[in-house]
Amino acid sequence: MIDMIEKEDPVISEEEAAQYDRQIRLWGLDAQKRLRGSRVLLAGVGGLGAEVAKNLILAGVKGLTLLDHEQVSEDSCRAQFLVPVTAQGQNRAQASLERAQNLNPMVEVHADPGRIEDKPDDFFLQFDAVCLTGCSRDLMVRVDQLCSKHNIKVFCGDVHGYYGYMFCNLGPEHNYVEEKPKVVKPPADSNDGPEAKKAKIDPNETTMVKKTASFCTLKEALEVDWTSEKAKAGLKRTPVDYFLLHVLLKFRTDKGRDPDPQSFPEDSQLLRQIRDDVLEALALSANLLNDDFISYCFSEMSPVCAVVGGVLGQEVVKVKNRSSGLPIPSLTALRRTVALNSSPITLSWLATLRSSSSCTASPLGARCCGEAQDGCSFWGSRSGRGPCRLEACKCSSLSESGPEKEEINSENRTN
């Protein structure tokens, strides 16, 4: 049975009831109370972090701590809407505080300019959920293992150009409820025909079914033994983006940063080398991940951040208010099953967001995606893929405020 008792029973004031009226109607007063009693740590206030922060603040958590030691740069302003353009050189968390707080004054928003690597274990124990973006693999594994021991929910996510992913660890036994149509059974003593005696589904009534899901740790998810027979059998069902994640995390570990559009030729060559090393270490074929990924994994793109941040923020809210539904719905193809040692485990990875994807084409527009995929610098620079490779592309000479840009923007919005 699901334990619905929290450490605190927050009281919803009349002002809060008016503020969250639509949400209360959607998932109920008790769910909103549970959400109002949650304190969340968000590490990394880049483009993805800003989207997650916005969604959590608007949903109405009790408190949100923005942790980031990085400074605001010109690149970060392109995908991060919480920092003003005049804040370059300032701490990214502190520069984001004012706009973040203005989204919802009822949420306690704090900024911490410290390094997450320097935080002691006790620091993380004061939160109900921890969301990590832009962190190294070793750090994410360390925080995930610590929080797992203390029943703290962990979420990880990143955006690399047209690619995005998220991972969540909700513990070995995560209880949730699922809403299903109510089945109406006829009376046992009914004398009607066989058809009348069959159980029928009433579309106007639903019932809540209690279920339990098991989640693995990040360390288990990343350290799959691909030489085992069960892992080999599940290889075809595993998206290649899982291995791309290994490459990008290895790049971040080796260089202390993500691939930089300003050093596109050098970083492209390094990505190829890391790809070969990673696949060799995993005992996998070098042909598993071709060179195409290199053109799509530079910088943060705001439309991709919006999609990934929307899903990531939604999952945090869903878990904390214990609303109905399995975290990371399988219907959206965000879950993959691979073999770990002798038993299957469930990985929660966000499906790839590429220029050919409908979820990316929706915010970008069809023309934008097509020209970016062909190598246009005007649109392609959003993913940092280097100089324009189109000989007759009129976008290559566009200025940021020129009339041609407005014409293309107008045409793109109609696509």
ZADRENLO-457922 format. One record per residue (C-alpha): x, y, z; residue in one letter. Coordinates in Angstrom, 1 decimal, always signed. Layout:
NODE       X       Y       Z  res
NODE       X       Y       Z    A
...
This chain:
NODE       X       Y       Z  res
NODE    +0.0    +0.0    +0.0    M
NODE    +1.3    +3.4    -0.9    I
NODE    +2.3    +5.5    +2.1    D
NODE    +0.7    +8.9    +1.5    M
NODE    +2.0   +10.4    +4.7    I
NODE    +4.8   +13.1    +4.3    E
NODE    +7.2   +14.5    +6.8    K
NODE    +5.2   +17.7    +6.8    E
NODE    +1.6   +18.4    +5.9    D
NODE    +1.8   +21.7    +4.1    P
NODE    -1.3   +23.9    +4.3    V
NODE    -2.5   +25.5    +1.1    I
NODE    -3.5   +29.0    +1.7    S
NODE    -6.4   +30.7    -0.2    E
NODE    -3.8   +32.7    -2.3    E
NODE    -2.0   +29.5    -3.2    E
NODE    -5.3   +27.7    -4.0    A
NODE    -6.1   +30.5    -6.4    A
NODE    -2.6   +30.4    -7.9    Q
NODE    -2.6   +26.6    -8.4    Y
NODE    -6.3   +26.3    -9.2    D
NODE    -5.8   +24.5   -12.5    R
NODE    -3.3   +22.1   -11.1    Q
NODE    -5.4   +21.3    -8.1    I
NODE    -8.3   +20.5   -10.5    R
NODE    -5.9   +18.3   -12.6    L
NODE    -4.3   +16.1    -9.9    W
NODE    -6.1   +17.0    -6.7    G
NODE    -5.4   +19.0    -3.5    L
NODE    -3.4   +16.3    -1.8    D
NODE    -1.0   +16.0    -4.8    A
NODE    -0.5   +19.8    -4.8    Q
NODE    +0.2   +19.6    -1.0    K
NODE    +2.9   +17.0    -1.5    R
NODE    +4.4   +19.1    -4.3    L
NODE    +4.4   +22.2    -2.0    R
NODE    +6.3   +20.2    +0.6    G
NODE    +9.2   +19.3    -1.8    S
NODE   +12.6   +20.9    -1.9    R
NODE   +14.6   +20.4    -5.1    V
NODE   +18.3   +20.9    -5.9    L
NODE   +19.1   +21.9    -9.5    L
NODE   +22.7   +21.6   -10.3    A
NODE   +23.7   +23.4   -13.6    G
NODE   +21.8   +26.4   -14.7    V
NODE   +22.5   +26.2   -18.5    G
NODE   +19.9   +26.1   -21.2    G
NODE   +18.4   +22.8   -19.9    L
NODE   +18.7   +23.8   -16.3    G
NODE   +16.7   +27.0   -17.0    A
NODE   +13.9   +25.1   -18.6    E
NODE   +13.7   +22.6   -15.7    V
NODE   +13.8   +25.5   -13.2    A
NODE   +11.0   +27.3   -15.0    K
NODE    +8.8   +24.1   -14.9    N
NODE    +9.4   +23.4   -11.3    L
NODE    +8.9   +26.9   -10.1    I
NODE    +5.6   +27.3   -12.1    L
NODE    +4.4   +23.9   -10.7    A
NODE    +4.8   +25.2    -7.2    G
NODE    +7.5   +23.3    -5.3    V
NODE    +8.3   +24.5    -1.8    K
NODE   +11.9   +25.5    -2.6    G
NODE   +14.4   +25.3    -5.4    L
NODE   +18.1   +25.8    -5.0    T
NODE   +20.1   +26.8    -8.2    L
NODE   +23.7   +25.5    -7.9    L
NODE   +26.2   +26.6   -10.5    D
NODE   +29.8   +27.9   -10.3    H
NODE   +30.0   +28.9   -14.0    E
NODE   +30.0   +32.4   -15.2    Q
NODE   +27.6   +33.9   -17.8    V
NODE   +29.1   +33.8   -21.2    S
NODE   +27.9   +34.9   -24.6    E
NODE   +27.2   +31.3   -25.5    D
NODE   +25.1   +30.6   -22.4    S
NODE   +22.8   +33.6   -23.2    C
NODE   +21.7   +31.9   -26.4    R
NODE   +19.9   +29.0   -24.8    A
NODE   +19.5   +30.4   -21.2    Q
NODE   +16.5   +32.8   -20.8    F
NODE   +16.9   +33.4   -17.1    L
NODE   +20.1   +35.5   -17.4    V
NODE   +20.0   +39.0   -18.8    P
NODE   +22.4   +39.8   -21.6    V
NODE   +24.0   +42.4   -19.4    T
NODE   +25.0   +39.8   -16.9    A
NODE   +28.1   +38.4   -18.7    Q
NODE   +30.9   +37.6   -16.4    G
NODE   +28.5   +37.2   -13.4    Q
NODE   +27.8   +33.9   -11.6    N
NODE   +25.2   +32.0   -13.6    R
NODE   +23.1   +30.9   -10.6    A
NODE   +23.0   +34.4    -9.1    Q
NODE   +22.3   +36.1   -12.4    A
NODE   +19.3   +33.7   -12.9    S
NODE   +17.8   +34.3    -9.4    L
NODE   +15.8   +37.4   -10.1    E
NODE   +14.0   +36.2   -13.2    R
NODE   +13.5   +32.8   -11.7    A
NODE   +11.9   +34.2    -8.5    Q
NODE    +9.6   +36.5   -10.5    N
NODE    +8.1   +33.4   -12.2    L
NODE    +6.4   +32.5    -8.9    N
NODE    +7.0   +34.5    -5.7    P
NODE    +5.4   +31.7    -3.6    M
NODE    +8.4   +29.4    -4.3    V
NODE   +11.6   +29.9    -2.3    E
NODE   +14.3   +30.2    -4.9    V
NODE   +18.0   +30.3    -3.7    H
NODE   +21.2   +30.7    -5.6    A
NODE   +24.4   +28.9    -4.6    D
NODE   +27.6   +29.9    -6.5    P
NODE   +29.7   +27.1    -5.1    G
NODE   +31.1   +24.1    -7.0    R
NODE   +29.0   +20.9    -6.7    I
NODE   +32.2   +18.9    -6.5    E
NODE   +33.1   +20.6    -3.2    D
NODE   +29.8   +19.9    -1.5    K
NODE   +29.8   +17.4    +1.3    P
NODE   +27.4   +14.5    +1.4    D
NODE   +25.2   +16.2    +4.1    D
NODE   +24.5   +19.0    +1.6    F
NODE   +22.4   +16.7    -0.6    F
NODE   +20.4   +15.1    +2.2    L
NODE   +18.4   +18.3    +2.8    Q
NODE   +16.6   +17.9    -0.5    F
NODE   +13.7   +15.6    -1.6    D
NODE   +14.9   +15.4    -5.2    A
NODE   +18.2   +16.2    -6.9    V
NODE   +18.4   +17.2   -10.6    C
NODE   +21.9   +17.2   -12.2    L
NODE   +22.7   +18.8   -15.5    T
NODE   +26.0   +19.5   -17.1    G
NODE   +27.9   +17.3   -14.5    C
NODE   +30.6   +14.8   -15.0    S
NODE   +30.0   +11.1   -15.1    R
NODE   +31.9   +10.4   -11.8    D
NODE   +30.0   +13.2   -10.0    L
NODE   +26.6   +11.9   -11.2    M
NODE   +27.5    +8.4   -10.1    V
NODE   +28.6    +9.6    -6.7    R
NODE   +25.5   +11.7    -6.0    V
NODE   +23.2    +9.0    -7.4    D
NODE   +24.7    +6.4    -5.1    Q
NODE   +24.5    +8.7    -2.1    L
NODE   +20.9    +9.7    -2.7    C
NODE   +19.9    +6.1    -3.4    S
NODE   +20.9    +5.2    +0.2    K
NODE   +18.7    +7.9    +1.6    H
NODE   +15.7    +7.5    -0.6    N
NODE   +16.2   +10.8    -2.4    I
NODE   +15.0   +10.9    -6.0    K
NODE   +17.7   +11.5    -8.6    V
NODE   +17.3   +13.0   -12.1    F
NODE   +20.1   +13.5   -14.7    C
NODE   +19.9   +15.2   -18.0    G
NODE   +21.9   +17.0   -20.7    D
NODE   +21.5   +18.5   -24.1    V
NODE   +24.2   +18.3   -26.8    H
NODE   +23.1   +20.1   -30.0    G
NODE   +20.3   +18.1   -31.5    Y
NODE   +20.7   +15.3   -28.9    Y
NODE   +19.2   +15.1   -25.4    G
NODE   +18.8   +12.5   -22.7    Y
NODE   +17.5   +12.1   -19.2    M
NODE   +17.9    +9.4   -16.6    F
NODE   +16.0    +8.9   -13.3    C
NODE   +16.6    +6.7   -10.3    N
NODE   +13.5    +6.5    -8.1    L
NODE   +14.7    +3.6    -6.1    G
NODE   +14.4    -0.2    -6.2    P
NODE   +10.7    +0.0    -5.2    E
NODE    +8.9    +3.1    -6.5    H
NODE    +5.1    +3.1    -5.7    N
NODE    +2.7    +4.8    -8.0    Y
NODE    -0.9    +4.7    -9.0    V
NODE    -2.3    +4.2   -12.5    E
NODE    -5.7    +5.3   -13.7    E
NODE    -7.6    +2.7   -15.6    K
NODE   -11.2    +2.5   -16.9    P
NODE   -13.6    +0.8   -14.4    K
NODE   -14.7    -2.7   -15.3    V
NODE   -18.3    -3.4   -14.5    V
NODE   -19.2    -7.0   -13.9    K
NODE   -22.8    -8.3   -14.3    P
NODE   -24.6    -9.9   -11.4    P
NODE   -23.8   -13.6   -10.9    A
NODE   -27.5   -14.5   -11.0    D
NODE   -28.3   -12.8   -14.2    S
NODE   -30.4   -14.8   -16.6    N
NODE   -29.5   -12.8   -19.7    D
NODE   -27.5   -14.3   -22.6    G
NODE   -23.7   -14.8   -22.8    P
NODE   -23.0   -11.4   -24.2    E
NODE   -24.8    -9.7   -21.3    A
NODE   -22.7   -11.7   -18.8    K
NODE   -19.4   -10.4   -20.1    K
NODE   -17.5    -7.8   -18.1    A
NODE   -17.9    -4.3   -19.7    K
NODE   -15.7    -1.2   -19.4    I
NODE   -17.4    +2.0   -18.3    D
NODE   -15.6    +4.9   -20.1    P
NODE   -17.2    +7.4   -17.7    N
NODE   -15.7    +5.8   -14.5    E
NODE   -12.1    +5.1   -13.7    T
NODE   -10.3    +3.3   -10.9    T
NODE    -6.8    +3.8    -9.4    M
NODE    -4.5    +0.8    -9.5    V
NODE    -1.5    +0.6    -7.2    K
NODE    +1.7    -0.5    -8.9    K
NODE    +5.4    -0.7    -8.2    T
NODE    +8.4    -0.1   -10.5    A
NODE   +12.1    -0.8   -10.0    S
NODE   +14.8    +1.5   -11.1    F
NODE   +18.6    +0.9   -11.4    C
NODE   +21.4    +3.2   -10.3    T
NODE   +23.3    +5.3   -12.9    L
NODE   +26.4    +3.2   -12.3    K
NODE   +24.5    +0.0   -13.2    E
NODE   +23.0    +1.7   -16.3    A
NODE   +26.4    +2.8   -17.6    L
NODE   +28.4    -0.3   -16.7    E
NODE   +26.6    -3.0   -18.7    V
NODE   +28.7    -6.0   -19.7    D
NODE   +28.1    -6.2   -23.4    W
NODE   +30.1    -9.4   -23.7    T
NODE   +27.4   -11.4   -21.9    S
NODE   +24.9   -13.3   -23.9    E
NODE   +21.8   -11.5   -22.6    K
NODE   +23.4    -8.1   -23.3    A
NODE   +24.2    -9.2   -26.8    K
NODE   +20.6   -10.3   -27.3    A
NODE   +19.4    -6.9   -26.2    G
NODE   +21.9    -4.9   -28.3    L
NODE   +19.6    -4.6   -31.3    K
NODE   +16.9    -3.1   -29.0    R
NODE   +19.3    -0.6   -27.5    T
NODE   +19.4    +2.8   -29.3    P
NODE   +22.8    +3.9   -30.6    V
NODE   +22.3    +7.1   -28.6    D
NODE   +23.0    +5.2   -25.5    Y
NODE   +26.6    +4.7   -26.7    F
NODE   +26.8    +8.3   -27.9    L
NODE   +26.1    +9.3   -24.3    L
NODE   +29.2    +7.3   -23.3    H
NODE   +31.2    +9.2   -25.9    V
NODE   +30.0   +12.6   -24.7    L
NODE   +30.5   +11.9   -21.1    L
NODE   +34.0   +10.6   -21.8    K
NODE   +34.7   +13.9   -23.7    F
NODE   +33.5   +15.9   -20.8    R
NODE   +35.7   +13.9   -18.4    T
NODE   +38.8   +14.2   -20.5    D
NODE   +38.5   +17.9   -21.5    K
NODE   +36.5   +19.2   -18.6    G
NODE   +34.0   +20.7   -21.0    R
NODE   +31.6   +19.8   -23.8    D
NODE   +32.4   +20.0   -27.5    P
NODE   +32.9   +23.7   -28.4    D
NODE   +31.7   +25.2   -31.8    P
NODE   +34.7   +27.5   -31.7    Q
NODE   +37.1   +24.5   -31.9    S
NODE   +34.9   +22.4   -34.3    F
NODE   +37.7   +20.8   -36.3    P
NODE   +39.8   +19.8   -33.3    E
NODE   +36.8   +18.6   -31.2    D
NODE   +35.4   +16.6   -34.2    S
NODE   +38.6   +14.7   -34.5    Q
NODE   +38.7   +14.1   -30.7    L
NODE   +35.1   +12.8   -30.8    L
NODE   +36.0   +10.3   -33.4    R
NODE   +38.9    +9.1   -31.4    Q
NODE   +36.9    +8.9   -28.2    I
NODE   +34.1    +7.0   -30.1    R
NODE   +36.6    +4.4   -31.2    D
NODE   +38.1    +4.0   -27.8    D
NODE   +34.7    +3.8   -26.1    V
NODE   +33.3    +1.1   -28.5    L
NODE   +36.6    -0.8   -28.2    E
NODE   +36.4    -0.7   -24.4    A
NODE   +32.8    -2.0   -24.5    L
NODE   +33.8    -4.8   -26.9    A
NODE   +31.5    -3.5   -29.6    L
NODE   +31.9    -2.9   -33.3    S
NODE   +33.3    +0.4   -34.5    A
NODE   +30.5    +0.6   -37.1    N
NODE   +27.9    +0.9   -34.4    L
NODE   +28.1    +4.7   -34.2    L
NODE   +29.0    +6.4   -37.5    N
NODE   +30.5    +9.8   -38.0    D
NODE   +27.1   +11.5   -38.6    D
NODE   +26.6   +12.2   -34.9    F
NODE   +29.6   +14.7   -34.9    I
NODE   +27.6   +17.3   -36.9    S
NODE   +24.8   +17.3   -34.4    Y
NODE   +26.2   +17.3   -30.9    C
NODE   +27.8   +20.8   -30.5    F
NODE   +26.4   +23.4   -28.1    S
NODE   +23.0   +23.7   -26.5    E
NODE   +19.9   +24.4   -28.7    M
NODE   +17.1   +26.2   -27.0    S
NODE   +14.3   +24.2   -28.8    P
NODE   +15.9   +20.9   -27.7    V
NODE   +16.4   +22.3   -24.2    C
NODE   +12.7   +23.1   -24.2    A
NODE   +11.7   +19.6   -25.1    V
NODE   +14.1   +17.8   -22.8    V
NODE   +13.5   +20.3   -20.0    G
NODE    +9.7   +19.8   -20.4    G
NODE    +9.9   +16.1   -20.0    V
NODE   +12.5   +16.2   -17.2    L
NODE   +10.5   +18.8   -15.2    G
NODE    +7.3   +16.9   -15.8    Q
NODE    +8.8   +13.7   -14.4    E
NODE   +10.1   +15.5   -11.2    V
NODE    +6.6   +17.0   -10.6    V
NODE    +4.9   +13.7   -11.3    K
NODE    +7.2   +11.8    -8.9    V
NODE    +6.9   +14.4    -6.1    K
NODE    +3.1   +14.9    -6.2    N
NODE    +2.6   +11.2    -6.7    R
NODE    +0.1   +11.8    -9.5    S
NODE    -1.1    +8.9   -11.6    S
NODE    +1.1    +7.3   -14.2    G
NODE    +4.3    +5.4   -14.6    L
NODE    +7.4    +7.7   -14.6    P
NODE    +8.8    +8.0   -18.1    I
NODE    +5.8    +6.6   -20.0    P
NODE    +6.6    +3.6   -22.2    S
NODE    +4.2    +4.9   -24.8    L
NODE    +6.6    +7.8   -25.7    T
NODE    +9.5    +5.3   -26.4    A
NODE   +11.6    +6.8   -23.7    L
NODE   +12.4    +3.5   -22.0    R
NODE   +14.8    +0.8   -23.2    R
NODE   +15.4    -2.6   -21.6    T
NODE   +18.9    -4.0   -21.7    V
NODE   +20.6    -6.9   -19.9    A
NODE   +22.7    -6.4   -16.8    L
NODE   +24.5    -9.5   -15.7    N
NODE   +21.8   -12.1   -15.3    S
NODE   +18.7    -9.9   -15.0    S
NODE   +17.1    -7.3   -17.2    P
NODE   +17.0    -3.7   -16.0    I
NODE   +15.0    -0.8   -17.2    T
NODE   +16.8    +2.3   -18.4    L
NODE   +15.0    +5.6   -18.7    S
NODE   +16.6    +7.5   -21.6    W
NODE   +15.1   +10.3   -23.6    L
NODE   +14.8    +9.5   -27.2    A
NODE   +17.1   +11.3   -29.6    T
NODE   +16.1   +14.7   -30.8    L
NODE   +17.4   +15.2   -34.3    R
NODE   +16.6   +17.5   -37.2    S
NODE   +14.5   +14.8   -38.8    S
NODE   +12.4   +14.3   -35.6    S
NODE    +8.9   +15.7   -35.5    S
NODE    +9.3   +16.9   -31.9    C
NODE   +12.3   +19.0   -33.0    T
NODE   +10.7   +20.1   -36.3    A
NODE    +7.7   +21.4   -34.4    S
NODE    +9.5   +24.2   -32.5    P
NODE   +12.2   +24.8   -35.2    L
NODE   +10.0   +24.7   -38.3    G
NODE   +10.4   +22.5   -41.3    A
NODE   +12.7   +24.8   -43.3    R
NODE   +14.9   +25.5   -40.4    C
NODE   +15.5   +21.8   -39.8    C
NODE   +16.1   +21.0   -43.4    G
NODE   +18.6   +23.7   -44.0    E
NODE   +20.4   +23.0   -40.7    A
NODE   +20.7   +19.4   -41.7    Q
NODE   +22.1   +20.4   -45.0    D
NODE   +24.8   +22.5   -43.4    G
NODE   +23.4   +26.0   -43.3    C
NODE   +25.5   +28.1   -40.9    S
NODE   +22.6   +30.5   -40.0    F
NODE   +20.4   +27.7   -38.7    W
NODE   +23.2   +25.2   -38.1    G
NODE   +25.1   +27.5   -35.8    S
NODE   +22.4   +26.8   -33.3    R
NODE   +24.0   +23.4   -32.9    S
NODE   +27.5   +24.6   -33.5    G
NODE   +28.3   +22.5   -36.5    R
NODE   +30.9   +24.9   -37.9    G
NODE   +31.0   +27.0   -41.1    P
NODE   +28.3   +26.8   -43.7    C
NODE   +28.8   +24.0   -46.3    R
NODE   +26.2   +25.2   -48.8    L
NODE   +27.5   +27.0   -51.8    E
NODE   +24.3   +28.8   -52.7    A
NODE   +22.9   +29.4   -49.3    C
NODE   +21.6   +32.9   -48.8    K
NODE   +21.6   +32.4   -45.0    C
NODE   +25.4   +32.5   -44.8    S
NODE   +25.4   +36.2   -45.3    S
NODE   +22.5   +37.1   -43.0    L
NODE   +23.0   +39.4   -40.1    S
NODE   +21.3   +39.0   -36.8    E
NODE   +18.8   +41.7   -37.5    S
NODE   +18.7   +41.9   -41.3    G
NODE   +15.5   +42.0   -43.4    P
NODE   +16.3   +38.6   -45.0    E
NODE   +16.3   +37.0   -41.5    K
NODE   +12.9   +38.5   -40.8    E
NODE   +11.7   +37.1   -44.1    E
NODE   +13.0   +33.6   -43.4    I
NODE   +11.7   +33.7   -39.8    N
NODE    +8.2   +34.6   -41.2    S
NODE    +8.4   +31.9   -43.8    E
NODE    +9.7   +29.4   -41.2    N
NODE    +6.8   +30.1   -38.9    R
NODE    +4.3   +29.2   -41.6    T
NODE    +6.0   +25.8   -42.3    N
